[in-house]
Amino acid sequence: MNSEIKLLLKNLVLLIVGSRYAEIVNRGENGRLSASEMEDAINDYPGVITIPPDTAYDTAYVYDIYDNNTEARKIEFDLWYDDEVSDLTLSVDVHKDEKGDFVITIDDIHVL
């Protein structure tokens, strides 16, 4: 995963950990989930969501989508609760927009 995509993922996770769901929606990164659906998914999982260590981002599963124009990828990242990796997974889509910048959107938050 390149550093630009890693930064997008990390920033999104920090917003989630900070319960800044309205900001995620305002940034257009919520995908198909509303602010309340994101909040419910995070709060329904037992424990307290915590900031993962930087090394955790190296364990994200990255799937290339074969679209040379947008360099699309799907990423699965295990969120952290109570300072430990959990099985609650953040699924996101990443692609380049019309300006050539990578953008990230949530696909789902679910237990894998």
N, CA, C and O of each residue as an XYZ file, in Angstrom:
448
protein
N       0.860     -1.172      0.000
C       0.000      0.000      0.000
C       0.902      1.229      0.000
O       1.812      1.354      0.820
N       0.629      2.134     -0.938
C       1.502      3.308     -0.998
C       1.181      4.276      0.145
O       0.146      4.168      0.802
N       2.086      5.210      0.359
C       1.976      6.098      1.517
C       0.759      7.018      1.430
O       0.183      7.372      2.458
N       0.363      7.406      0.232
C      -0.815      8.268      0.084
C      -2.087      7.538      0.505
O      -2.936      8.104      1.194
N      -2.210      6.290      0.092
C      -3.388      5.500      0.464
C      -3.365      5.191      1.960
O      -4.403      5.234      2.621
N      -2.201      4.883      2.483
C      -2.081      4.608      3.921
C      -2.517      5.821      4.740
O      -3.195      5.672      5.757
N      -2.133      7.009      4.304
C      -2.513      8.234      5.013
C      -4.026      8.449      4.963
O      -4.626      8.839      5.964
N      -4.644      8.201      3.811
C      -6.099      8.313      3.706
C      -6.788      7.363      4.681
O      -7.729      7.751      5.373
N      -6.316      6.119      4.734
C      -6.895      5.125      5.634
C      -6.698      5.539      7.081
O      -7.628      5.473      7.885
N      -5.506      5.958      7.407
C      -5.197      6.357      8.781
C      -6.064      7.538      9.214
O      -6.593      7.544     10.325
N      -6.211      8.533      8.346
C      -7.044      9.688      8.673
C      -8.503      9.292      8.880
O      -9.168      9.808      9.779
N      -8.996      8.385      8.056
C     -10.373      7.916      8.205
C     -10.557      7.171      9.526
O     -11.548      7.380     10.225
N      -9.613      6.310      9.864
C      -9.687      5.577     11.129
C      -9.661      6.553     12.310
O     -10.402      6.370     13.276
N      -8.828      7.571     12.241
C      -8.776      8.567     13.321
C     -10.110      9.297     13.475
O     -10.522      9.592     14.597
N     -10.784      9.588     12.373
C     -12.105     10.210     12.444
C     -13.108      9.264     13.099
O     -13.936      9.689     13.905
N     -13.032      7.987     12.748
C     -13.941      6.995     13.339
C     -13.686      6.874     14.835
O     -14.626      6.901     15.629
N     -12.425      6.743     15.224
C     -12.079      6.619     16.645
C     -12.552      7.858     17.409
O     -12.967      7.754     18.563
N     -12.492      9.014     16.775
C     -12.918     10.260     17.406
C     -14.419     10.502     17.331
O     -14.891     11.571     17.717
N     -15.177      9.522     16.836
C     -16.645      9.625     16.696
C     -17.049     10.837     15.857
O     -18.067     11.474     16.133
N     -16.271     11.149     14.857
C     -16.531     12.319     14.009
C     -17.257     11.884     12.729
O     -16.791     12.115     11.613
N     -18.408     11.250     12.934
C     -19.166     10.668     11.822
C     -19.725     11.729     10.875
O     -19.723     11.535      9.659
N     -20.204     12.853     11.422
C     -20.727     13.926     10.563
C     -19.624     14.465      9.659
O     -19.877     14.799      8.502
N     -18.408     14.551     10.178
C     -17.288     15.021      9.362
C     -16.979     14.028      8.245
O     -16.654     14.430      7.128
N     -17.079     12.740      8.541
C     -16.862     11.717      7.512
C     -17.890     11.894      6.397
O     -17.550     11.822      5.216
N     -19.155     12.128      6.777
C     -20.211     12.351      5.788
C     -19.923     13.626      4.995
O     -20.043     13.626      3.770
N     -19.548     14.701      5.669
C     -19.257     15.974      4.989
C     -18.100     15.843      4.011
O     -18.064     16.530      2.990
N     -17.166     14.971      4.316
C     -16.015     14.748      3.431
C     -16.362     13.811      2.284
O     -15.568     13.636      1.359
N     -17.560     13.202      2.343
C     -17.982     12.269      1.300
C     -17.305     10.922      1.396
O     -17.235     10.194      0.406
N     -16.801     10.571      2.581
C     -16.063      9.320      2.759
C     -16.929      8.222      3.372
O     -16.438      7.122      3.625
N     -18.202      8.505      3.611
C     -19.086      7.547      4.272
C     -19.619      6.461      3.349
O     -20.156      5.463      3.828
N     -19.485      6.631      2.045
C     -19.996      5.617      1.123
C     -21.491      5.443      1.296
O     -22.244      6.416      1.265
N     -21.919      4.213      1.478
C     -23.346      3.923      1.588
C     -23.872      4.027      3.021
O     -25.075      3.885      3.241
N     -23.004      4.269      3.988
C     -23.409      4.305      5.386
C     -23.715      5.727      5.848
O     -22.989      6.667      5.526
N     -24.787      5.867      6.599
C     -25.101      7.156      7.211
C     -24.252      7.327      8.463
O     -23.614      6.381      8.926
N     -24.250      8.530      9.002
C     -23.510      8.783     10.243
C     -24.019      7.882     11.355
O     -23.223      7.329     12.114
N     -25.333      7.724     11.465
C     -25.878      6.886     12.544
C     -25.557      5.408     12.335
O     -25.354      4.683     13.309
N     -25.506      4.950     11.093
C     -25.139      3.548     10.833
C     -23.679      3.285     11.201
O     -23.357      2.231     11.750
N     -22.791      4.244     10.901
C     -21.385      4.093     11.299
C     -21.289      4.061     12.818
O     -20.613      3.203     13.385
N     -21.960      4.989     13.468
C     -21.919      5.069     14.926
C     -22.454      3.794     15.564
O     -21.871      3.288     16.523
N     -23.558      3.271     15.039
C     -24.119      2.028     15.575
C     -23.150      0.864     15.417
O     -22.976      0.070     16.342
N     -22.521      0.758     14.253
C     -21.576     -0.346     14.011
C     -20.410     -0.284     14.993
O     -19.965     -1.316     15.496
N     -19.917      0.913     15.265
C     -18.781      1.080     16.169
C     -19.206      0.846     17.616
O     -18.496      0.182     18.371
N     -20.358      1.386     18.004
C     -20.793      1.286     19.399
C     -21.382     -0.068     19.765
O     -21.402     -0.432     20.941
N     -21.865     -0.823     18.775
C     -22.432     -2.142     19.061
C     -21.360     -3.181     19.351
O     -21.650     -4.228     19.931
N     -20.136     -2.904     18.954
C     -19.046     -3.846     19.208
C     -18.587     -3.672     20.658
O     -18.455     -2.542     21.130
N     -18.344     -4.780     21.370
C     -17.962     -4.649     22.790
C     -16.584     -4.003     22.970
O     -15.649     -4.266     22.212
N     -16.490     -3.165     23.977
C     -15.232     -2.498     24.277
C     -15.248     -1.067     23.778
O     -16.278     -0.541     23.357
N     -14.074     -0.449     23.837
C     -13.905      0.940     23.420
C     -12.940      0.977     22.245
O     -11.829      0.451     22.324
N     -13.372      1.602     21.155
C     -12.495      1.702     19.988
C     -11.290      2.563     20.349
O     -11.423      3.592     21.012
N     -10.116      2.128     19.905
C      -8.875      2.834     20.221
C      -8.050      3.032     18.951
O      -8.269      2.370     17.936
N      -7.103      3.952     19.034
C      -6.227      4.241     17.896
C      -5.247      3.083     17.720
O      -4.540      2.716     18.659
N      -5.207      2.512     16.526
C      -4.251      1.423     16.297
C      -2.824      1.953     16.207
O      -2.614      3.121     15.882
N      -1.850      1.103     16.490
C      -0.457      1.520     16.291
C      -0.181      1.678     14.799
O      -0.857      1.071     13.968
N       0.805      2.487     14.467
C       1.144      2.711     13.058
C       1.439      1.413     12.318
O       1.142      1.292     11.130
N       2.022      0.444     13.014
C       2.371     -0.823     12.370
C       1.134     -1.608     11.940
O       1.227     -2.468     11.064
N      -0.024     -1.326     12.544
C      -1.246     -2.057     12.191
C      -1.640     -1.832     10.735
O      -2.234     -2.706     10.104
N      -1.312     -0.667     10.210
C      -1.695     -0.362      8.830
C      -0.939     -1.223      7.823
O      -1.371     -1.377      6.680
N       0.183     -1.777      8.247
C       0.944     -2.682      7.379
C       0.253     -4.028      7.221
O       0.602     -4.799      6.327
N      -0.730     -4.324      8.084
C      -1.425     -5.605      8.019
C      -2.754     -5.512      7.281
O      -3.470     -6.508      7.180
N      -3.095     -4.342      6.766
C      -4.342     -4.183      6.009
C      -4.287     -5.058      4.756
O      -3.240     -5.201      4.126
N      -5.423     -5.631      4.415
C      -5.529     -6.437      3.199
C      -5.921     -5.520      2.050
O      -6.963     -4.867      2.093
N      -5.083     -5.476      1.030
C      -5.321     -4.615     -0.120
C      -5.581     -5.482     -1.337
O      -4.783     -6.356     -1.679
N      -6.714     -5.226     -1.988
C      -7.086     -5.953     -3.194
C      -7.118     -4.969     -4.353
O      -7.870     -3.995     -4.325
N      -6.309     -5.221     -5.363
C      -6.336     -4.374     -6.550
C      -7.564     -4.711     -7.380
O      -7.884     -5.878     -7.602
N      -8.241     -3.669     -7.831
C      -9.344     -3.814     -8.770
C      -8.752     -3.446    -10.125
O      -8.075     -2.426    -10.255
N      -9.001     -4.256    -11.110
C      -8.307     -4.058    -12.382
C      -8.963     -2.962    -13.211
O      -9.751     -3.219    -14.122
N      -8.607     -1.734    -12.860
C      -9.063     -0.552    -13.570
C      -7.879      0.408    -13.629
O      -7.618      1.138    -12.672
N      -7.178      0.406    -14.729
C      -5.961      1.216    -14.847
C      -6.224      2.718    -14.746
O      -5.342      3.471    -14.332
N      -7.417      3.159    -15.117
C      -7.710      4.595    -15.090
C      -7.797      5.137    -13.671
O      -7.299      6.229    -13.395
N      -8.422      4.392    -12.773
C      -8.643      4.916    -11.428
C      -7.734      4.282    -10.378
O      -7.731      4.710     -9.224
N      -6.960      3.260    -10.770
C      -6.088      2.553     -9.827
C      -6.871      2.117     -8.579
O      -6.387      2.249     -7.455
N      -8.074      1.602     -8.793
C      -8.981      1.244     -7.700
C      -8.456      0.080     -6.864
O      -7.793     -0.834     -7.355
N      -8.786      0.162     -5.573
C      -8.415     -0.884     -4.624
C      -9.526     -1.021     -3.599
O     -10.256     -0.070     -3.319
N      -9.642     -2.206     -3.052
C     -10.492     -2.445     -1.895
C      -9.549     -2.793     -0.755
O      -8.598     -3.554     -0.933
N      -9.819     -2.232      0.417
C      -8.959     -2.465      1.579
C      -9.810     -2.942      2.745
O     -10.879     -2.392      3.011
N      -9.335     -3.963      3.436
C      -9.956     -4.473      4.652
C      -8.982     -4.191      5.790
O      -7.828     -4.619      5.752
N      -9.460     -3.462      6.809
C      -8.600     -3.093      7.933
C      -9.309     -3.422      9.239
O     -10.424     -2.964      9.485
N      -8.646     -4.224     10.077
C      -9.206     -4.596     11.374
C      -9.057     -3.439     12.346
O      -7.950     -2.964     12.601
N     -10.191     -2.989     12.891
C     -10.179     -1.905     13.866
C      -9.686     -2.412     15.213
O      -9.691     -3.615     15.474
N      -9.265     -1.498     16.053
C      -8.722     -1.844     17.371
C      -9.681     -1.413     18.471
O     -10.221     -0.307     18.453
N      -9.877     -2.302     19.419
C     -10.702     -2.032     20.602
C      -9.895     -2.372     21.834
O      -9.211     -3.394     21.882
N      -9.978     -1.506     22.829
C      -9.262     -1.719     24.088
C      -7.778     -2.007     23.829
O      -7.176     -2.851     24.493
N      -7.208     -1.303     22.869
C      -5.785     -1.398     22.498
C      -5.367     -2.764     21.974
O      -4.201     -3.146     22.069
N      -6.338     -3.502     21.415
C      -6.036     -4.797     20.795
C      -6.781     -4.893     19.476
O      -7.854     -4.314     19.307
N      -6.194     -5.637     18.540
C      -6.851     -5.824     17.251
C      -8.160     -6.584     17.476
O      -8.224     -7.510     18.284
N      -9.192     -6.177     16.751
C     -10.490     -6.835     16.878
C     -10.838     -7.523     15.558
O     -10.078     -7.471     14.591
N     -12.009     -8.171     15.542
C     -12.479     -8.755     14.292
C     -13.549     -7.872     13.643
O     -14.243     -8.304     12.723
N     -13.677     -6.632     14.129
C     -14.540     -5.657     13.460
C     -13.695     -5.000     12.371
O     -12.662     -4.391     12.648
N     -14.147     -5.133     11.149
C     -13.353     -4.742      9.993
C     -13.958     -3.550      9.275
O     -15.162     -3.495      9.025
N     -13.106     -2.609      8.953
C     -13.467     -1.471      8.119
C     -13.125     -1.836      6.680
O     -11.961     -2.069      6.352
N     -14.142     -1.884      5.825
C     -13.928     -2.148      4.401
C     -14.082     -0.842      3.648
O     -15.096     -0.157      3.780
N     -13.075     -0.497      2.859
C     -13.107      0.765      2.116
C     -12.752      0.534      0.651
O     -12.099     -0.441      0.278
N     -13.211      1.472     -0.146
C     -12.831      1.527     -1.551
C     -11.954      2.753     -1.745
O     -12.225      3.816     -1.185
N     -10.902      2.599     -2.541
C      -9.994      3.699     -2.849
C      -9.836      3.736     -4.362
O      -9.653      2.706     -5.010
N      -9.911      4.951     -4.916
C      -9.683      5.130     -6.351
C      -9.260      6.567     -6.609
O      -9.380      7.434     -5.743
N      -8.771      6.796     -7.803
C      -8.396      8.159     -8.195
C      -9.628      8.852     -8.785
O     -10.387      8.265     -9.556
N      -9.802     10.124     -8.397
C     -10.900     10.907     -8.944
C     -10.480     11.530    -10.273
O      -9.397     11.249    -10.787
N     -11.344     12.375    -10.820
C     -11.077     12.977    -12.133
C      -9.859     13.893    -12.140
O      -9.298     14.179    -13.198
N      -9.443     14.358    -10.940
C      -8.243     15.205    -10.848
C      -6.971     14.372    -10.648
O      -5.865     14.912    -10.645
N      -7.134     13.062    -10.483
C      -5.975     12.203    -10.281
C      -5.581     12.029     -8.830
O      -4.516     11.485     -8.537
N      -6.444     12.493     -7.898
C      -6.181     12.336     -6.471
C      -6.882     11.087     -5.946
O      -8.000     10.778     -6.358
N      -6.229     10.377     -5.044
C      -6.885      9.228     -4.428
C      -7.978      9.704     -3.483
O      -7.800     10.674     -2.747
N      -9.113      9.008     -3.513
C     -10.214      9.259     -2.583
C     -10.590      7.933     -1.934
O     -10.403      6.864     -2.515
N     -11.123      8.024     -0.719
C     -11.474      6.840      0.044
C     -12.941      6.930      0.451
O     -13.421      8.001      0.821
N     -13.645      5.814      0.383
C     -15.027      5.755      0.853
C     -15.252      4.442      1.582
O     -14.701      3.403      1.219
N     -16.073      4.515      2.617
C     -16.397      3.312      3.392
C     -17.349      2.451      2.582
O     -18.327      2.943      2.020
N     -17.055      1.171      2.528
C     -17.957      0.200      1.920
C     -18.796     -0.450      3.018
O     -20.000     -0.642      2.850
N     -18.158     -0.790      4.146
C     -18.881     -1.444      5.240
C     -18.019     -1.448      6.495
O     -16.800     -1.291      6.436
N     -18.679     -1.630      7.623
C     -18.037     -1.881      8.902
C     -18.707     -3.132      9.443
O     -19.887     -3.100      9.791
N     -17.970     -4.237      9.517
C     -18.594     -5.520      9.839
C     -17.602     -6.459     10.477
O     -16.390     -6.250     10.415
N     -18.139     -7.502     11.095
C     -17.280     -8.529     11.707
C     -16.912     -9.538     10.626
O     -17.776    -10.064      9.924
N     -15.606     -9.798     10.505
C     -15.128    -10.824      9.560
C     -14.697    -12.057     10.301
O     -14.265    -13.029      9.683
